[in-house]
Amino acid sequence: MNRSPTYNQGNQSSVFARLDPDLRKKLDHAIVDRKPATLQACYDEFSLADLSVSRAAFYRYARKLRGQAELHHVAELVHPDDPDPRRYNHRLIQRRLLDLLLNHKDASAKQIHSLVNAAARVTRSPRD
């Protein structure tokens, strides 16, 4: 069974296809600001099921949006006042590691190890 997408814009979320821009803007703010606090409450408050937006599509959209907003926020916190991108990247990785250690009780040793290794690689001086 080969179903073609209901949109002609390529790989696009149904949230884009089925919501008008003003409603989507309000939804985006609600998702990022976490008002309401849960994604389910947000889905219900905006009556997305009535607009033919599936719960799965909404959750994918919301997780991606929150991830992008978080990354943007972290990038603003470590705004590069130094033209050397290694120092900027190191601060960004340190911030992510701190966030992982403080806010994610289920963080795995592999995740922590990856960030520590990334920080070490960024701080190494390039060899001529």
N, C-alpha and C positions, 0 to 999 in steps of 0.2 A: 504494500500500500504506500504509494508515493504521494504525499500531500504537499502541495505547494503553499508557500506562506501567503498570508492574507494581505501582505504589504509588498510594495515594489521598491523599497529602499534598502534591500539587502538584509543583513543580520541586525534587525532593530527590535527592541523590546515592544511588546504589545502595549506597554504603558505609554509609549510615544504615539503609537498608532491610534489608540482609542481614547486618549484624553486630550482635551483642548489645552493650548499652552498655558492659559491662566490657571486652570485647575491643576495642571502638572507642576506649575511653579509653587502653588500652595502646598501640594503634596511633597515636593522636594524639601521645602522648608520644614514641614512637619517631620519628615524622615530624619533630616540632619539634626534638627533641634530636639528630637526625641519627644515631641509633644503631639500626640500622646506617646507614652513611654514605650509601648511595645509595637512591633510591626503588625501584629494581629489587630490591635486596637486602631491603628492607622488605616489598615485595610478596611475595617468595618466602618470607621468614621467617614471615610471618603466613598463608601458604597461601591467599591471597585468591582465586586462580583456582579452588581447590576450593570456595570459598564463593560462586561465581558472580559475583564482582566483576571486571569487565573491567579490563584494564590502563589503558585510556583513562580510565575513570571514576575509578580510583584516582589516576592522575597529576593529573587536574583537581582532585580533592579535596585531594591533598597540596600542590599548588602554592598553592591558595587558603588552606589552613591555614597554610602557612609564611609566606605574605604577610601574613596577619592577625597571626601571632605576631611577625613582624618589626616591623610597624607598632606593635603594642602595646609592644614593647620600646623602640622609639625614643621613643614617647610617654612612657614612664616615665623615660627619660633626660633629657627636656626638660620634666619635670613643671612645670606652670605655677605658679611662686611669685609670679607677677605677674598681676593681674586683667586686664591689657590683652592681649586675644587676638592682637593684631598681633605683639607681641614673642614670644609663645609660638609662633605660626605661623612666624615668621621663624626661630626656633631649629630648629624641626622641618624646615623646608625646607633650612636650612644643613646639618643633620645628614644629610639625604638626599643632598644634593649632595656632601658629603664622602665618604659611602659609595659613591656612584656613581663618583667620581674614583679612590678608592683600591682598590675591590674589583671593579670591572667594567671590565676592559681593553677590552671591545668596546663601551663606551658611545659613543653617537653624538653628534655635535655638536648635533643637534636636541634630544636629551634634556638635555644640559648647558645649552643655551640656554634651554630651557623652565624649568628650575629656577632659573636666574639671573634670568629675567624674573619668575617667581613671587615670588622673594625681593624684587625691586625693587618689585613691586606691593604687597606686604604692608607694606613699610616706608614707603610714601608716606603722608603725613598726609592725613586726610580733609578735603575742602574744605567749608566751610560755605555 
